[in-house]
Amino acid sequence: MAAEAGQRLGQLLMRAGVITERQLNDALEVHKATGSPLGRVLVDLGYATQGAILAVMARQIGIPYIDFSERKPDANAISVVPRDLAERYTLMPVDIDEDNHLVVAMADPQNVLALDDLRIITGYEIRPAISTKDDIVAAIEDYYKVAEHVDADQFMSTDDLEQPDLETLTEVSDEAPIVKLVNYIINKAVTDRASDIHIEPQEKDLRVRYRVDGVLHEVMRSPRATQQAIISRFKIMSDMDIAETRKPQDGHTALTVAGHKMDFRVSTLPTVYGERVVLRILRKDNIMLRLEDLGFIPSSLERFESSFRKPYGAILVTGPTGSGKSTSLYAAINVLNSPEKHILTAEDPVEYRLPGVNQIQTNAKAGLTFARALRSFLRCSPDIILVGEIRDQETAKIAIESALTGHLVLSTLHTNDAAGAVTRLTEMGVEPFLVASAVDCVLAQRLARRLCSDCKEEYAPERQALLDAGYPADNLPEKLYRAVGCKKCGGTGYRGRMGIHEVMLLSEEIGDLTVRDATAEEIKAVAIEQGMLTLKEDGLEKVRMGTTSIEEIMRVVV
């Protein structure tokens, strides 16, 4: 009987494309020899995951399979099922559906006793789903930890949210459950390596998302009754006006999390369902960044290093917000930093503290702009100047003139590629001959996610897919790697990020084109002839090296 059941399961898995016929035959031999269940044999042999097997079985018996990496439990559903009941029967409440049924993921969805107890205790009709025991246990630990901090009955009703009372808000946001919940959100974000925390009011609840490796992931939802108290807590921490809910506000706070000093830049934005809060996480610790760790391929790194080791000139790093421009500049400064060099930086904000470097944070309200800081720097006899960003004509002109008068100037600029930086400066009002004389190198970059080293999968790509991606027909890779997903990478298949780079050195030919007001396309064409790898070419080379995937490069590079 067990053998027949195993055969049926094997055929189902094979028809669903989970395993091959050869894998099924191998597993059946082990199953007959050892007596172990076929599902367990397939998992042990690495032919299938427990989740994939359960998903097929769930379709067969007509109930949904819950993958907690894709579907997050609803806070209102969690609140109606006590934790001890969830742990006793290994189940996890997932949602209250449109028919007012409680959807529950269970390791054993045919446990009649558990279903009866749930029905009696919650008052809901139960709609069972299936998930793996390990996933349910992990979900209980993750989501009930949040729920334990929140008792919605302690806070304001949804009617009170429309006209908040200042004194009530202050009292509620200082209560222990809300303080614990906010601390949990921040601690979990740091543990998960998040760069941003998004607190987003929705119609029925409050959504919390983290940006990890440049991509947003939903991590929890909280009952709407807690919305005002949570948002007010963040505003109080950031020295904002909690009574002002109709205008955007900016603030910051400094905390020590898990032994690390962190700076949080906090912004609020009114939406139709309430104020949205975004926290940008910045480490304040001294940090030694190395260029070798940023993902440069050797030829691009050699080109970049050859420029910033010169005693004077301008080096520009370009790319969109969040593309790692400041990180690359910090890494270059770390290489150049020595007791013989006088280094001054003007930043907004100071993201990393660099020992031996004089860092100044700009303050527009006090009149300390990038341009004013630069003018002051020139009176202090610096060797190297770092300007956080060239935003206007005045800053651009002073930076270029500083590079022409014997200083090494490093800065960032918002353009799509390296060639665009040259034309952007001339559009800002800097004379083309000054740009041609002063700028020595332009580094354009993006950030791409690294494949998780624990679960990435080797495969043989199709020829047409490689050609469509941009590989030359006479140099196609025979094997590449793709994302799979495991617990270490949170099911994404990626862990960490690296730079995709385009290093353009301003040769005499490019300088001549700049003086003649050539277009960015003309400048780029000459740079490619002189050995520059474009962003896409650099990305595809890293795909060939097995550090990222074609899909990821197509996502970040146009």
Secondary structure in CASP SS format (residue, H / E / C, confidence):
PFRMAT SS
TARGET T0000
AUTHOR 0000-0000-0000
METHOD secondary structure of the structure
MODEL  1
M C 1.00
A H 1.00
A H 1.00
E H 1.00
A H 1.00
G H 1.00
Q H 1.00
R H 1.00
L H 1.00
G H 1.00
Q H 1.00
L H 1.00
L H 1.00
M H 1.00
R H 1.00
A C 1.00
G C 1.00
V C 1.00
I C 1.00
T C 1.00
E H 1.00
R H 1.00
Q H 1.00
L H 1.00
N H 1.00
D H 1.00
A H 1.00
L H 1.00
E H 1.00
V H 1.00
H H 1.00
K H 1.00
A H 1.00
T H 1.00
G C 1.00
S C 1.00
P C 1.00
L H 1.00
G H 1.00
R H 1.00
V H 1.00
L H 1.00
V H 1.00
D H 1.00
L C 1.00
G C 1.00
Y C 1.00
A C 1.00
T C 1.00
Q H 1.00
G H 1.00
A H 1.00
I H 1.00
L H 1.00
A H 1.00
V H 1.00
M H 1.00
A H 1.00
R H 1.00
Q H 1.00
I H 1.00
G C 1.00
I C 1.00
P C 1.00
Y E 1.00
I C 1.00
D C 1.00
F C 1.00
S C 1.00
E C 1.00
R C 1.00
K C 1.00
P C 1.00
D C 1.00
A H 1.00
N H 1.00
A H 1.00
I H 1.00
S H 1.00
V C 1.00
V C 1.00
P C 1.00
R H 1.00
D H 1.00
L H 1.00
A H 1.00
E H 1.00
R H 1.00
Y H 1.00
T C 1.00
L E 1.00
M E 1.00
P E 1.00
V E 1.00
D E 1.00
I E 1.00
D C 1.00
E C 1.00
D C 1.00
N C 1.00
H E 1.00
L E 1.00
V E 1.00
V E 1.00
A E 1.00
M E 1.00
A C 1.00
D C 1.00
P C 1.00
Q C 1.00
N C 1.00
V H 1.00
L H 1.00
A H 1.00
L H 1.00
D H 1.00
D H 1.00
L H 1.00
R H 1.00
I H 1.00
I H 1.00
T H 1.00
G C 1.00
Y C 1.00
E E 1.00
I E 1.00
R E 1.00
P E 1.00
A E 1.00
I E 1.00
S C 1.00
T C 1.00
K H 1.00
D H 1.00
D H 1.00
I H 1.00
V H 1.00
A H 1.00
A H 1.00
I H 1.00
E H 1.00
D H 1.00
Y H 1.00
Y H 1.00
K H 1.00
V H 1.00
A H 1.00
E H 1.00
H H 1.00
V C 1.00
D C 1.00
A H 1.00
D H 1.00
Q H 1.00
F C 1.00
M C 1.00
S C 1.00
T C 1.00
D C 1.00
D C 1.00
L C 1.00
E C 1.00
Q C 1.00
P C 1.00
D C 1.00
L H 1.00
E H 1.00
T H 1.00
L H 1.00
T H 1.00
E H 1.00
V H 1.00
S H 1.00
D C 1.00
E C 1.00
A H 1.00
P H 1.00
I H 1.00
V H 1.00
K H 1.00
L H 1.00
V H 1.00
N H 1.00
Y H 1.00
I H 1.00
I H 1.00
N H 1.00
K H 1.00
A H 1.00
V H 1.00
T H 1.00
D C 1.00
R C 1.00
A E 1.00
S E 1.00
D E 1.00
I E 1.00
H E 1.00
I E 1.00
E E 1.00
P E 1.00
Q C 1.00
E C 1.00
K C 1.00
D E 1.00
L E 1.00
R E 1.00
V E 1.00
R E 1.00
Y E 1.00
R E 1.00
V E 1.00
D C 1.00
G C 1.00
V E 1.00
L E 1.00
H E 1.00
E E 1.00
V E 1.00
M E 1.00
R E 1.00
S E 1.00
P E 1.00
R H 1.00
A H 1.00
T H 1.00
Q H 1.00
Q H 1.00
A H 1.00
I H 1.00
I H 1.00
S H 1.00
R H 1.00
F H 1.00
K H 1.00
I H 1.00
M H 1.00
S C 1.00
D C 1.00
M C 1.00
D C 1.00
I C 1.00
A C 1.00
E C 1.00
T C 1.00
R C 1.00
K C 1.00
P C 1.00
Q E 1.00
D E 1.00
G E 1.00
H E 1.00
T E 1.00
A E 1.00
L E 1.00
T E 1.00
V E 1.00
A C 1.00
G C 1.00
H E 1.00
K E 1.00
M E 1.00
D E 1.00
F E 1.00
R E 1.00
V E 1.00
S E 1.00
T E 1.00
L E 1.00
P E 1.00
T E 1.00
V C 1.00
Y C 1.00
G E 1.00
E E 1.00
R E 1.00
V E 1.00
V E 1.00
L E 1.00
R E 1.00
I E 1.00
L E 1.00
R E 1.00
K C 1.00
D C 1.00
N E 1.00
I C 1.00
M C 1.00
L C 1.00
R C 1.00
L H 1.00
E H 1.00
D H 1.00
L H 1.00
G C 1.00
F C 1.00
I C 1.00
P H 1.00
S H 1.00
S H 1.00
L H 1.00
E H 1.00
R H 1.00
F H 1.00
E H 1.00
S H 1.00
S H 1.00
F H 1.00
R C 1.00
K C 1.00
P C 1.00
Y C 1.00
G E 1.00
A E 1.00
I E 1.00
L E 1.00
V E 1.00
T E 1.00
G C 1.00
P C 1.00
T C 1.00
G C 1.00
S C 1.00
G C 1.00
K H 1.00
S H 1.00
T H 1.00
S H 1.00
L H 1.00
Y H 1.00
A H 1.00
A H 1.00
I H 1.00
N H 1.00
V H 1.00
L H 1.00
N C 1.00
S C 1.00
P C 1.00
E C 1.00
K C 1.00
H C 1.00
I E 1.00
L E 1.00
T E 1.00
A E 1.00
E E 1.00
D C 1.00
P C 1.00
V C 1.00
E C 1.00
Y C 1.00
R E 1.00
L C 1.00
P C 1.00
G C 1.00
V C 1.00
N E 1.00
Q E 1.00
I E 1.00
Q E 1.00
T C 1.00
N E 1.00
A H 1.00
K H 1.00
A H 1.00
G C 1.00
L E 1.00
T C 1.00
F H 1.00
A H 1.00
R H 1.00
A H 1.00
L H 1.00
R H 1.00
S H 1.00
F H 1.00
L H 1.00
R H 1.00
C H 1.00
S C 1.00
P C 1.00
D C 1.00
I E 1.00
I E 1.00
L E 1.00
V E 1.00
G C 1.00
E C 1.00
I C 1.00
R C 1.00
D C 1.00
Q H 1.00
E H 1.00
T H 1.00
A H 1.00
K H 1.00
I H 1.00
A H 1.00
I H 1.00
E H 1.00
S H 1.00
A H 1.00
L H 1.00
T C 1.00
G C 1.00
H C 1.00
L E 1.00
V E 1.00
L E 1.00
S E 1.00
T E 1.00
L E 1.00
H C 1.00
T C 1.00
N C 1.00
D C 1.00
A H 1.00
A H 1.00
G H 1.00
A H 1.00
V H 1.00
T H 1.00
R H 1.00
L H 1.00
T H 1.00
E H 1.00
M C 1.00
G C 1.00
V C 1.00
E C 1.00
P H 1.00
F H 1.00
L H 1.00
V H 1.00
A H 1.00
S H 1.00
A H 1.00
V E 1.00
D E 1.00
C E 1.00
V E 1.00
L E 1.00
A E 1.00
Q E 1.00
R E 1.00
L E 1.00
A E 1.00
R E 1.00
R E 1.00
L E 1.00
C C 1.00
S C 1.00
D C 1.00
C C 1.00
K C 1.00
E E 1.00
E E 1.00
Y E 1.00
A C 1.00
P C 1.00
E C 1.00
R H 1.00
Q H 1.00
A H 1.00
L H 1.00
L H 1.00
D H 1.00
A H 1.00
G C 1.00
Y C 1.00
P C 1.00
A C 1.00
D C 1.00
N C 1.00
L C 1.00
P C 1.00
E C 1.00
K C 1.00
L E 1.00
Y E 1.00
R E 1.00
A C 1.00
V C 1.00
G C 1.00
C C 1.00
K C 1.00
K C 1.00
C C 1.00
G C 1.00
G C 1.00
T C 1.00
G C 1.00
Y E 1.00
R E 1.00
G E 1.00
R E 1.00
M E 1.00
G E 1.00
I E 1.00
H E 1.00
E E 1.00
V E 1.00
M E 1.00
L E 1.00
L C 1.00
S C 1.00
E H 1.00
E H 1.00
I H 1.00
G H 1.00
D H 1.00
L H 1.00
T H 1.00
V H 1.00
R C 1.00
D C 1.00
A C 1.00
T C 1.00
A H 1.00
E H 1.00
E H 1.00
I H 1.00
K H 1.00
A H 1.00
V H 1.00
A H 1.00
I H 1.00
E H 1.00
Q C 1.00
G C 1.00
M C 1.00
L C 1.00
T C 1.00
L H 1.00
K H 1.00
E H 1.00
D H 1.00
G H 1.00
L H 1.00
E H 1.00
K H 1.00
V H 1.00
R H 1.00
M C 1.00
G C 1.00
T C 1.00
T C 1.00
S C 1.00
I H 1.00
E H 1.00
E H 1.00
I H 1.00
M H 1.00
R H 1.00
V H 1.00
V C 1.00
V C 1.00
END
